[in-house]
Amino acid sequence: MLLDRSESLEGCAAVDAGCGGGDVTYDLAKRVGSAGRVVGLDLDEDKILLARTEAKQLGI
């Protein structure tokens, strides 16, 4: 994955524009850790609802 090539994102803030179901958003959340913040944006409200639900299930 492209994110594997980046430096540490611990404590960073990130935006996932066009996040869809949130797969990349969840990976970003793990990489920024509890000190960071990730916001996922998408025009499809159904996808956002699914992403929020899964994020809660994952404890993110």
Residue pairs with C-beta under 8 A, 6 or more apart in sequence:
1 27
3 9
3 24
3 27
3 28
3 31
8 31
9 28
9 31
9 32
9 36
10 31
10 32
10 33
10 35
10 36
11 32
11 33
11 35
11 36
12 32
12 36
13 32
13 36
13 37
13 38
14 28
14 32
14 36
14 37
14 38
14 39
15 38
15 39
15 40
15 41
16 22
16 24
16 25
16 28
16 38
16 39
16 40
16 41
17 41
18 41
18 42
19 25
19 40
19 41
19 42
19 47
19 48
19 51
20 42
20 44
20 47
20 51
21 47
21 50
21 51
21 54
22 40
22 47
22 50
22 51
22 54
22 55
25 38
25 40
25 51
25 55
26 54
26 55
26 58
26 60
28 38
29 36
29 38
29 55
29 60
30 60
32 38
40 48
40 51
42 48
42 51
